[in-house]
Amino acid sequence: MQMLAGYVAEREGALNGRFGCVTPDEAVESHYVFAAALESFANTSVEKINYQQQPA
């Protein structure tokens, strides 16, 4: 329900340019950040975030 409400509010312009719903690309990118964070914790190291390039 929250995603639906966010979508409708964003579509109607009720957010005045503020953050609404994430895009699929943003969701994928956040996965890479969280995966690197988990790897960093497990290895007690600094991990590089490996963004995979998707064909357009």
C-alpha contacts under 8 A as a table, 3 or more apart, distances in Angstrom:
res1	aa1	res2	aa2	distance
1	M	4	L	5.09
1	M	5	A	6.12
2	Q	5	A	5.07
2	Q	6	G	5.99
3	M	6	G	4.98
3	M	7	Y	6.01
3	M	21	C	6.97
4	L	7	Y	5.08
4	L	8	V	6.19
5	A	8	V	5.19
5	A	9	A	6.06
6	G	9	A	5.16
6	G	10	E	6.00
6	G	20	G	5.75
6	G	21	C	6.06
7	Y	10	E	5.15
7	Y	11	R	6.02
7	Y	20	G	6.93
7	Y	21	C	6.24
8	V	11	R	5.06
8	V	12	E	6.08
9	A	12	E	5.23
9	A	13	G	6.24
9	A	14	A	5.18
9	A	15	L	6.34
9	A	20	G	7.70
10	E	13	G	5.22
10	E	14	A	6.13
10	E	15	L	5.86
10	E	20	G	5.66
10	E	21	C	7.54
11	R	14	A	7.71
13	G	16	N	6.02
13	G	17	G	7.51
15	L	18	R	5.24
15	L	19	F	7.34
15	L	20	G	7.16
22	V	26	E	5.97
22	V	27	A	6.54
23	T	26	E	5.16
23	T	27	A	6.36
24	P	27	A	5.07
24	P	28	V	6.33
25	D	28	V	5.15
25	D	29	E	6.20
26	E	29	E	5.04
26	E	30	S	6.14
27	A	30	S	5.20
27	A	31	H	6.46
28	V	31	H	5.12
28	V	32	Y	6.80
29	E	32	Y	5.28
29	E	33	V	6.60
29	E	51	Y	7.02
30	S	33	V	5.03
30	S	34	F	6.21
31	H	34	F	5.22
31	H	35	A	5.99
32	Y	35	A	5.07
32	Y	36	A	6.15
32	Y	49	I	6.28
32	Y	50	N	6.69
32	Y	51	Y	6.45
33	V	36	A	5.24
33	V	37	A	6.26
33	V	49	I	6.17
34	F	37	A	4.92
34	F	38	L	6.21
35	A	38	L	5.20
35	A	39	E	6.20
36	A	39	E	5.03
36	A	40	S	5.94
36	A	47	E	5.82
36	A	48	K	6.81
36	A	49	I	5.74
37	A	40	S	5.00
37	A	41	F	6.21
37	A	47	E	7.46
38	L	41	F	5.18
38	L	42	A	6.18
39	E	42	A	5.09
39	E	43	N	6.05
39	E	47	E	6.96
40	S	43	N	5.28
40	S	44	T	5.44
40	S	45	S	4.95
40	S	46	V	5.50
40	S	47	E	5.47
41	F	44	T	5.01
41	F	45	S	6.93
42	A	45	S	7.99
